[in-house]
Amino acid sequence: MHFGSLVCAVGSYLDALAHGGHWLVRMEDLDPPREEPGAAIRILKSLEAHGLHWHGPIEWQSKRYPLYEDTLSKLRERKLLYACDCSRSQIRKNGGHDNKFCRLKLKTDEPYALRMQCAGGEEGFLDLWRGEQRQLIREDTILKRRDDLYAYQLAVVADDIEQGISHIVRGSDLLNTTGAQQRLFKILGATPPQFGHLPLVMGPDNQQKLSKQNHASPIQNYCASGNLCKALQFLGFTLPSGVTEEAPEPILKWATAHWRRYQVDMRDRQLH
């Protein structure tokens, strides 16, 4: 877990507890070819070392395939799914996915993704920090990939509905996915949760977010208190001197009592 992940975890944790909610952990392990062995366990150990204790059992998406298949079956019965064998290069060349071409195709012998008919119009929502948002749904959403793996958009919405999620607090890199997710909630007959998108920690070039793809250094668990204080400062807290000397749990208890959404510093920026 790198520092950007910690900032998002701390922000979501504090927002949940400050509003009397439960903070849930879900391991989104849907892409085995890209998973680093042991990474999930190391993430969980880092959360615990930083005093970020979750409520209820951990949910592993790799164990929830029956839920995703059942969701696809419901959409298939309503004739909302179709096969799309367009390659990424074709989509790039065409400037986007041409849903009319794929929707009219009766069958394909090529590997295909499953798309849901949903393109067109806008989705609006009120972000907890970024206010009123309007997003145009330009493409039919992929719910199952060409490599036969369940897509992120399907899994998170199905999980949120099944778990009864009321609020989603995450990084602003996922802001542009929200409209499509909200539409899927509605198609499945569920009330969308409230969304809130926190600022991103940027990498050394200040152009891309800090991420494992950009070789972000993992946080060190033995520096948990210091890491938490830096995360709180990034989110807009001014820390009294006594807090910085505490263990993780007292730091988080103090921060929960002083959490105010309007005080969050919404700038995407480097850590200094």
C-alpha positions in Angstrom: 0.0 0.0 0.0 1.5 3.3 -1.1 0.8 6.8 0.4 -2.0 7.6 -2.0 -3.8 4.5 -1.0 -3.4 5.4 2.7 -4.9 8.9 2.1 -8.0 7.4 0.5 -8.3 4.8 3.2 -8.0 7.4 6.0 -10.5 9.7 4.3 -13.1 7.0 3.8 -12.5 5.6 7.3 -12.9 9.0 9.0 -16.0 10.0 7.0 -17.7 6.7 7.8 -17.0 6.8 11.5 -17.7 10.5 11.9 -21.2 9.9 10.5 -22.0 6.8 12.6 -21.3 4.4 9.8 -19.4 1.2 9.3 -16.1 1.1 7.3 -16.0 -1.9 5.1 -13.1 -3.5 3.3 -13.5 -5.3 0.0 -10.6 -6.9 -1.9 -11.2 -6.3 -5.6 -9.1 -9.2 -6.8 -10.8 -9.7 -10.2 -7.7 -9.7 -12.4 -5.4 -12.6 -11.5 -2.9 -12.0 -14.3 -2.1 -8.6 -12.8 -2.1 -9.5 -9.2 1.2 -9.6 -7.3 1.4 -12.7 -5.0 0.9 -11.8 -1.4 0.0 -8.1 -2.1 -3.6 -8.4 -0.7 -2.4 -9.8 2.6 0.3 -7.1 2.9 -2.4 -4.4 2.3 -4.5 -5.8 5.1 -1.6 -5.9 7.4 -0.8 -2.3 6.6 -4.3 -1.2 7.3 -4.2 -2.9 10.7 -0.8 -1.5 11.5 -2.2 2.0 10.9 -5.2 1.4 13.2 -7.7 1.2 10.3 -9.8 -1.6 11.6 -12.8 -2.6 9.4 -16.3 -3.6 10.5 -17.6 -7.0 9.5 -15.9 -9.7 7.3 -13.6 -8.9 4.4 -15.3 -9.5 1.1 -13.2 -11.0 -1.7 -14.5 -10.4 -5.2 -12.8 -13.6 -6.4 -15.3 -15.5 -4.2 -18.4 -13.7 -5.4 -18.6 -14.9 -9.0 -22.1 -16.4 -8.5 -23.5 -13.0 -7.6 -22.0 -11.5 -10.8 -23.2 -14.3 -13.0 -26.7 -13.9 -11.5 -26.6 -10.2 -12.2 -25.7 -10.9 -15.8 -28.5 -13.4 -16.1 -31.0 -10.8 -15.0 -29.8 -8.3 -17.6 -29.7 -11.1 -20.3 -33.3 -11.9 -19.6 -34.2 -8.3 -20.2 -32.2 -8.4 -23.5 -29.9 -5.7 -22.3 -26.6 -7.6 -23.1 -24.9 -8.2 -26.4 -21.5 -9.5 -27.6 -18.9 -7.1 -28.6 -15.7 -8.4 -30.4 -14.3 -5.0 -31.1 -10.6 -4.8 -30.3 -9.1 -1.9 -28.4 -7.3 -0.8 -31.6 -10.6 -0.7 -33.5 -12.3 1.3 -30.8 -9.4 3.8 -30.8 -9.4 4.0 -34.6 -13.1 4.8 -34.6 -12.9 7.3 -31.8 -15.0 5.2 -29.5 -17.2 2.1 -29.5 -19.8 1.9 -32.3 -22.7 0.3 -30.4 -24.9 0.1 -33.5 -22.6 -2.2 -35.3 -22.2 -4.7 -32.4 -25.9 -4.6 -31.4 -27.0 -5.7 -34.8 -24.5 -8.6 -35.0 -26.2 -12.0 -34.4 -23.2 -14.0 -33.4 -19.4 -13.9 -33.5 -16.7 -16.5 -33.6 -14.1 -14.2 -32.0 -13.5 -13.7 -28.3 -16.0 -11.1 -27.1 -16.9 -8.9 -24.2 -20.4 -8.5 -22.9 -21.8 -5.0 -23.0 -24.9 -3.6 -21.5 -27.2 -1.3 -23.6 -27.1 2.0 -21.7 -25.4 4.6 -23.9 -27.0 8.0 -24.4 -28.2 10.8 -22.2 -26.6 12.1 -19.0 -26.4 11.0 -15.4 -26.3 13.5 -12.6 -25.2 13.2 -9.0 -24.2 15.3 -6.1 -20.6 14.6 -5.1 -19.9 15.0 -1.4 -17.0 17.3 -2.2 -17.2 18.3 -5.8 -20.9 19.3 -5.9 -23.2 18.8 -8.8 -21.9 16.5 -11.5 -23.3 15.7 -15.0 -21.8 12.9 -17.0 -22.7 11.9 -20.6 -22.9 8.1 -21.0 -21.0 7.8 -24.3 -20.6 4.0 -24.5 -22.4 0.8 -23.6 -20.7 -0.4 -20.5 -18.5 -3.6 -20.6 -19.7 -6.0 -17.9 -17.6 -9.0 -18.8 -14.3 -8.8 -20.6 -13.0 -10.5 -23.7 -10.7 -12.6 -21.5 -13.8 -13.9 -19.6 -13.1 -11.9 -16.4 -15.8 -10.0 -14.8 -15.4 -6.2 -15.3 -14.9 -3.8 -12.5 -18.1 -1.9 -13.3 -20.3 -5.0 -12.9 -18.6 -6.3 -9.8 -18.6 -3.1 -7.7 -22.2 -2.3 -8.4 -23.4 -5.8 -7.7 -21.4 -5.8 -4.5 -22.6 -2.4 -3.4 -26.2 -3.5 -3.9 -25.8 -6.8 -2.1 -23.9 -5.2 0.8 -26.3 -2.3 1.2 -23.6 0.3 0.7 -24.9 3.9 1.4 -21.8 5.9 0.7 -18.7 5.4 -1.5 -15.6 7.5 -0.7 -12.7 7.1 -3.1 -10.1 8.9 -5.2 -11.0 11.4 -7.9 -9.4 9.1 -10.5 -12.7 7.2 -10.4 -14.9 10.2 -10.7 -15.5 9.7 -14.5 -16.8 6.1 -13.9 -19.5 7.2 -11.6 -22.2 8.1 -14.1 -22.0 4.7 -15.8 -22.1 3.0 -12.4 -25.1 5.0 -11.3 -27.0 4.1 -14.5 -26.3 0.4 -13.8 -27.7 0.8 -10.2 -30.9 2.2 -11.7 -31.2 -0.5 -14.4 -30.9 -3.1 -11.6 -33.7 -1.3 -9.6 -31.4 -0.1 -6.8 -30.9 3.3 -5.3 -27.4 4.6 -6.1 -25.3 5.4 -3.0 -23.8 8.8 -2.4 -20.4 9.3 -4.0 -17.5 11.4 -2.7 -14.2 11.7 -4.5 -11.1 12.7 -2.5 -8.0 14.5 -3.9 -5.2 12.5 -5.4 -1.6 12.3 -4.3 0.5 13.0 -7.4 3.8 11.4 -8.4 7.1 13.1 -8.8 6.2 14.6 -12.2 3.0 16.1 -10.7 1.2 14.8 -13.9 0.1 11.3 -12.9 -1.3 10.0 -9.6 0.9 8.1 -7.3 0.3 4.4 -8.1 2.0 1.0 -8.1 2.1 1.3 -12.0 4.3 4.3 -11.5 6.5 2.5 -9.0 5.2 4.2 -5.9 7.1 3.2 -2.8 5.2 1.2 -0.3 4.5 2.8 3.1 6.4 1.4 6.0 4.3 0.0 8.8 6.8 0.8 11.5 6.2 4.5 10.7 2.4 4.2 11.1 1.9 7.2 13.3 4.0 9.4 11.1 2.3 8.1 8.0 -1.2 8.9 9.4 -0.2 12.4 10.4 1.1 13.1 6.9 -2.1 11.7 5.4 -4.2 13.9 7.7 -2.2 17.0 6.8 -2.7 16.1 3.1 -6.4 16.0 3.7 -6.4 19.5 5.3 -5.9 18.9 9.0 -3.8 21.1 11.2 -2.5 18.8 13.9 -1.8 19.9 17.5 1.7 18.9 18.7 0.4 16.3 21.2 -1.4 14.3 18.5 1.7 13.6 16.5 3.3 11.6 19.3 0.4 9.2 19.8 -0.1 5.7 18.6 -2.3 5.2 15.5 -5.6 4.5 17.3 -5.6 7.7 19.4 -4.6 9.7 16.3 -7.6 8.3 14.4 -9.9 8.9 17.4 -8.9 12.5 17.5 -9.2 12.9 13.7 -12.7 11.3 13.7 -13.9 13.8 16.3 -12.5 16.7 14.2 -13.5 15.4 10.7 -15.4 18.0 8.7 -16.1 17.4 5.0 -15.8 21.1 4.2 -12.2 21.3 5.6 -10.8 18.7 3.1 -8.1 20.2 0.9 -9.3 19.2 -2.6 -6.1 19.9 -4.5 -4.5 17.0 -6.3 -0.8 17.5 -5.5 2.5 16.0 -4.5 3.3 15.3 -0.9 5.8 17.7 0.5 
